[in-house]
Amino acid sequence: MKPLRLFFILVALCAVALAPTSAQDTVTIRMVHIFGGENDDRGGLIQAVADEFMAANPGVVVEVSSPSTDYVELFNGALLAADQGQAPTIVQVEEGLTQLAADSGFFVPVGAVASEEQIASLDDLLPVLREYYSIGGELYSVPWNSSNPLLYYNKGMFEAAGLDPETPPADFEEILTACVAIMAAPEPPSACINFPMASWFPEQWVAMQNGLIADNDNGRTARATSVFYDSPEMLRVAEWYDVMDDLGYFTYSGTPNDYNGEGIAFLSGNTAMTINSTAGLALFQRFSGLQGIDLGIAPLFTPGPDATNGVTVGGASLWVTAGHSDAETQAGVDFIFFLTQTENDMRWHQGTGYFPTRQTSIDALTEEGWFEENPAYGIAVTQLQASAGNIANAGAILGPSAEVRGVLVEALQSIVDGDSTPAEALAAAKERADAILADYNSVVE
């Protein structure tokens, strides 16, 4: 354990045992999440569910807080709190941090602490979600805020450019064609399209081409030892970034992973299109109305007509930290299952845009006519159901995911902001990412 401890210290994580809490008549559990931003109603929805849980369980106090709106900061902060014996009971962990969370030793697999009845209640989880959050056949966490990307576009700008606002672009080539018309309109926006400089979108586009991000079946049959950043599938994506930048059609805030900033830029009329998560669907609808924008929402466009493999899962799941009393652990598990039960799963989807995690939720929403009345909310579900269900769109699980993804982002920035060619940037990114994986694997294996 000593080398593992030294490694996690280097990445601002501390691997030490958590101090157990003495049993009390009233059990207090703490949950931390990222939904604490200004004008973010999602935190209020979580608190409302917590209040209902406490009303039904008077011996339990649930303290909900959002120390950070960034997944990695939230994760690191939770583990640093654990180092001080103050670990939150429940931590929202981004999907890309799954392997790191499992390796850290700070969490207990939910399958090991949940009751048989609770585990049985997850039989209706969408299979792709259950598979993603299981390692070695054991369920480590419960999927909660699950997402995939959507295309948001300004119908008014499409009409001004002579484009059909009901027929949004479906692939890279159609995006280019639309941008030619949009930027030639009498009053063009500052740029045609913006979206976060993040690894999530290239990962989606690679998966759509049935390409992998890493060896050993995306790290699922054995630990990943090498990434495929120089693959033909990734090169196709990077070359599209290069063309879009050279033509002045693409822009971004200059800050990686700036989902909020990119959304604001689009809603301010700076671009005609943006890509963002289903997580922002309710927010995009609300603020586009306030801005007088006729908002179009469509599936994420593909690299081309041949890229039919489907999207990957994004978002996060709920993990239980180790070292608490049995009563606290049980209360934490009970709250997770309450928060993610069918009724609250439906409520979360309707209030946010995250897609439902349970088939029972989808069935109930369909029966009551929700998707028919709110078709935009069904796009993410349809995208996922249309995915092939193979290793490519299962997504990669990598221990040092944040660092490896950061390397890809820097490579794309060197193409868009600098003079690197796509092939050069991706080759360099592969070399750096492989070294990071080697260092990580040497410690945990």
GIJOMO-V636431 format. One record per backbone hydrogen bond with DSSP energy under -1.0 kcal/mol. CO is the residue of the C=O (numbers start at 0). NH is the residue of the N-H. E is the energy in kcal/mol with one decimal. If there is no record, write none. Layout:
CO,NH,E
CO,NH,E
This chain:
0,4,-2.7
1,5,-2.3
2,6,-2.3
3,7,-2.4
4,8,-1.9
5,9,-1.6
6,10,-1.2
7,12,-4.9
8,11,-1.7
13,15,-1.1
26,60,-3.2
28,62,-2.9
29,88,-1.0
29,89,-2.5
30,64,-2.2
31,91,-1.6
33,35,-1.8
36,39,-1.7
40,44,-1.5
41,45,-2.1
42,46,-2.1
43,47,-2.0
44,48,-1.9
45,49,-2.3
46,50,-2.6
47,51,-1.8
48,52,-2.3
49,53,-2.5
50,54,-2.1
51,55,-1.7
52,56,-1.2
56,59,-2.4
58,26,-2.8
60,28,-2.9
62,30,-2.6
64,32,-1.8
69,73,-2.6
70,74,-2.6
71,75,-2.9
72,76,-2.7
73,77,-2.2
74,78,-2.0
75,79,-2.4
76,80,-2.1
77,81,-1.7
78,82,-1.6
80,85,-2.7
81,84,-2.0
88,320,-2.1
89,31,-2.0
90,318,-2.4
92,316,-2.2
93,96,-1.8
94,97,-1.6
96,100,-2.7
97,101,-2.2
98,102,-2.3
99,103,-1.8
105,321,-3.1
108,111,-1.9
109,113,-2.2
114,118,-2.6
115,119,-2.5
116,120,-1.4
118,121,-1.6
119,122,-1.8
121,124,-2.1
123,358,-3.1
125,128,-1.4
125,129,-1.9
126,130,-2.6
127,131,-1.7
128,132,-2.0
130,133,-1.1
132,139,-2.4
134,137,-1.6
137,134,-2.4
138,110,-2.4
139,109,-1.1
141,317,-2.5
143,145,-1.4
144,315,-1.7
145,354,-1.5
146,313,-2.5
147,277,-1.8
149,275,-1.9
150,297,-2.6
151,273,-2.5
152,295,-3.4
153,157,-1.8
154,158,-2.5
155,159,-2.2
156,160,-1.2
157,162,-3.0
158,161,-1.6
163,166,-1.8
169,301,-2.6
170,174,-2.2
171,175,-2.2
172,176,-2.3
173,177,-2.5
174,178,-2.5
175,179,-1.9
176,180,-1.5
177,181,-2.6
178,182,-2.6
181,184,-1.1
191,271,-1.5
191,272,-1.4
192,250,-1.7
195,197,-1.8
196,256,-1.4
198,202,-2.2
199,203,-1.8
200,204,-2.5
201,205,-2.2
202,206,-2.3
203,207,-2.4
205,210,-2.4
206,209,-2.2
207,308,-2.5
212,227,-2.9
213,217,-1.6
214,218,-1.8
215,219,-1.2
215,220,-1.8
216,219,-1.1
217,396,-2.2
225,214,-2.4
227,230,-1.6
230,234,-2.5
231,235,-2.1
232,236,-1.3
233,237,-2.7
234,238,-2.6
235,239,-1.3
236,240,-2.0
237,241,-2.1
238,242,-2.3
239,243,-2.7
240,244,-2.3
241,245,-2.6
242,246,-2.0
243,248,-2.3
243,249,-1.3
244,247,-1.4
248,192,-2.7
256,258,-1.6
257,261,-2.4
258,262,-2.0
259,263,-2.4
260,264,-2.1
261,265,-2.0
262,266,-2.6
263,267,-1.4
264,269,-2.1
265,268,-1.9
269,190,-1.7
271,153,-2.7
272,193,-2.0
273,151,-2.8
275,149,-3.1
276,279,-1.6
277,280,-1.9
279,283,-3.3
280,284,-2.4
281,285,-2.3
282,286,-2.7
283,287,-2.2
284,288,-1.5
285,289,-1.6
286,290,-1.7
287,292,-3.0
292,294,-1.1
293,154,-2.6
295,152,-2.7
297,150,-2.8
301,171,-1.4
303,306,-2.0
305,307,-1.4
308,387,-2.9
313,146,-1.4
314,94,-2.7
315,143,-2.0
316,92,-2.7
317,141,-1.9
318,90,-2.1
319,107,-2.3
324,328,-2.8
325,329,-2.7
326,330,-2.3
327,331,-2.5
328,332,-2.6
329,333,-2.8
330,334,-2.3
331,335,-2.1
332,336,-2.3
333,337,-1.9
334,338,-2.9
335,339,-1.6
340,344,-2.9
341,345,-2.5
342,346,-1.9
343,347,-2.4
344,348,-2.2
345,349,-2.6
346,350,-1.7
347,351,-1.1
348,352,-1.8
351,281,-1.9
356,125,-2.6
357,361,-1.8
358,362,-2.8
359,363,-2.2
360,364,-2.7
361,365,-2.4
362,366,-2.4
363,367,-2.0
364,369,-2.2
365,368,-1.2
368,372,-2.1
369,373,-2.1
373,376,-1.6
374,377,-1.3
377,381,-2.7
378,382,-2.8
379,383,-2.1
380,384,-2.7
381,385,-1.9
383,386,-1.2
397,400,-1.0
398,400,-1.3
399,403,-2.5
400,404,-3.1
401,405,-1.9
402,406,-1.6
403,407,-1.4
404,408,-2.2
405,409,-2.3
406,410,-1.8
407,411,-2.2
408,412,-2.4
409,413,-2.1
410,414,-1.1
411,415,-2.7
412,416,-3.5
413,419,-1.6
420,424,-2.8
421,425,-2.4
422,426,-2.1
423,427,-2.2
424,428,-2.0
425,429,-2.4
426,430,-1.9
427,431,-2.1
428,432,-2.8
429,433,-2.7
430,434,-1.6
431,435,-1.8
432,436,-2.3
433,437,-2.3
434,438,-2.3
435,439,-2.3
436,440,-3.0
437,441,-1.9
439,442,-1.2
439,443,-1.9
440,444,-1.9
